[in-house]
Amino acid sequence: MQEEVINISTHRCHIISGNKTPQIVLVKPLGSFEWKCLLQECQLIAELCTVPFVLCAFEVDDMDSFRHPDTNTFNFLTEQLTPYLRLRFGQVSLVLGGYSLGGLFALWCSTLTDEFQAIAACSPSLWAAWWHDHALLNPPKAQYVYLSVGDTEEHTRKEPFCHMGNALRQQHQLLLSQLDYDHCTLEWNPGGHFNQIEIRKAKGFAWCINHLIPCQQ
């Protein structure tokens, strides 16, 4: 796989692709701690599915802004980035994913736009005070939603991670009522919030790919 770094509007974007025409484009916000592991993450995704894909990660200066609805980033995503990806790669399926605050952002975006056919929210920060009421009133527009969390995250005394387990269980039950039963899942991974992040993100994206492709055939 090869990496291309370009500027799209106000954001620096990393586009990673193989040598085959992609059937799916994966999109994710990129925190400062993540960019060194992009190629590793793509290699892990490729090991979990056989579908050609492209990953486009856009840099975000302040991931903490995702604690609250971030309209500037959302507008960039829907008005600048996705049109560019459609123009370059055609009418392929788009999957939006992220980890922690990035996962919360992905879920929030799915309640506002139908641009993304699947969402991969890995250890999403669902403890955000505004999220529960928003999720109740705004079902996701994506066809598939993948959730995951570490099995020891809820056993810490550290705020806010101690609330992760119940928040994810509650979100999963809500999604089961909003989507078809087999269109969402909650996966428990070994470890805490900061364990094997690249593997967890790869599993989420691969799940989305493996569920979307059969629907298109």
N, C-alpha and C positions, 0 to 999 in steps of 0.2 A: 504493500500500500504506500501511496505517496501523499504528502501534505503540501497544500497550496495555501499561502497566507495572503489575503486581499483585504482591502478596505471597501466596505459597503456602507454608504452614507456615513454615519457617525461611529460605526463600530468596526473593529478589526475582527476578521472572520478567518477561521481555520477550516479548510475543506479537505477532507481525507477521502480518497477513493482508490478503488482497485482498477483492474484493466478490463472490466466488463461494464456494459451499460447498466446503470442502477435501476432496480425496480422500486426502490424505496429510498427516500431521503430522511435521515435522522437529524433532528435539530435540537440543540441544547445551549443554554447559557453557560458561559465558561468563567469560573472563578479563577483567581490568581494561582490557587494551589493545584489546579487541575490540568493546566496546559501541557505539562511535561509528560503526562500519562495518556495523551490522546491516542497515539499509535497503539499502545498496549491495549487500551480499551477497545479499539476497532478490531484488533487481532482476536481478542476474546469473543467479541460479537460474532466474528466470522467462524469461530470454532463451534458456535452454538446454533448456527443456521447456514443454509446453503444459498440463500438469496443474495444477489449482488446489491450492495447498498452504498450510499455516500453519507458521510457524517459531516454536518456543518455546525461548528461551535462558534458562537459569537461572544466576544469578550465583554464582560460587565465589570465596571470599575467598583461598584459597591453592591455586592450581593445582599448586604443587610437591608437594602431598600426593598427587597422582596417580602419583608415582614408585612408590608402594606401594599395594596394594589399599585403597581408601577406602570402608569399609563405611558410614560415616555418609552420604556422598553417594549411594551406591548405594541405601541404604534410603530416602532421600528420593525418589530417582528412581522406585523401584518401588512404594513404599507411599503416597506423597503425590502426586507429579507425574503419573504415568501414569494413576492413577484419575481425577484431575481432568480430564485431557485426554480420556479415554474418555467421561466424563460430559458434557463440553461439546461434543465433536465427533463422538461416536458411535464405532462400531467400524471406524474407518479404520486403515490401515496406519501404523505408527510407524517412523521411521528415526532412529537415534542416530548422531551424528557429532561430530567434534572435530578440533582441530589440535594437533600436538605431544603434550604430555602429555594433552590432551583426547582425542586420537586413541587413545592407549594406554588411557585410561579406557573409551572406547567399545568397543574390542576386548575388554577384560576383562569388561565388563558382558555382552557377547554370549555369554560362556562360562558365565554364571550364570543368565540369564533368557531366555525366549523371547518377551518382550514386544515386541522390536524385530525387524521383518522384514528390515531391511537395516542395514548399518553403513558409515559413511563415515569412514575413518581416514586423515587427510591428514598426511604426515610424522610418523607416530606414533613416540613415543619407545621403540622396541622394544629399545633398548640396556639397558633396566632389567634388572638382574641376575636377577630372579625370573621374568621373562616367558617365556623360552624353554621351560623345563621345564613351566610352567603351560600354555602353548599346546599342547605335545605331548600332555598328558593330558586337556585340556579343549577339545574342538572347539567352534566357535561354534554357537549355536542359531539364529542368523539364517539366512535363505535366501540372502542376497547380502552380499558384503563387497567394498568398494572400498578399495584402497590407493593412495597416491601418495607421491612423494618428489621432491625437486629433483635434477637431474642433476649438480650440482656439490657436493652435500652431502658426499659421501664423499671429495672431493678436498681438503678442508680438513685442517689439522693439529690443529684445535681439537677437544678432547674435549667431549662424546661424539659430536658430529655426524659425525666421520670414520667411524663404524661404521654409519651409517644405510643405506648402499647394500646391504651384505651382509645386514644385519638384515631389510631389506624383501624382498630376493630369497629369503631363507630362509623368511620368513613366507608369501610368495606360494606357494612350492612346497608348503608344509605345507597351505595352504588348498585347493590343487588336489587334494590327496589326501583332504581332509575334506569338500569340497563338490563339487557337480557342476562339471565343467570350465568351463562358461560362467557360473558363478555367482560368480566372483571375478575381479578384474583388478588389475594393478599398472601405474599410469601414471607415466611420468617427465616431470616438468615442468622447464622451463628455469630455471636459477638455484639459489641456495642455500636455506637453511632459512627465511630471512626475506623471500623474494621473492614478491610477488603472492599474499599469503595469502588474501585474500577470493576471488580468482578460483579458487584451488585448492580452497577449501572449497565454492564454488558448483559446480564441476565434479564434485566427489564426491557432493554431495547430488543433483544432476541425474542422474548415472549411476544412483543408487539408484532414483530416481523412475521413470526411463525403463525400468528393468528390472522393477520391481515391477508397474506398471500393466498391461502386457500379460498378466501372469499372472492378474490379477483379472477380465479381460474374457472 
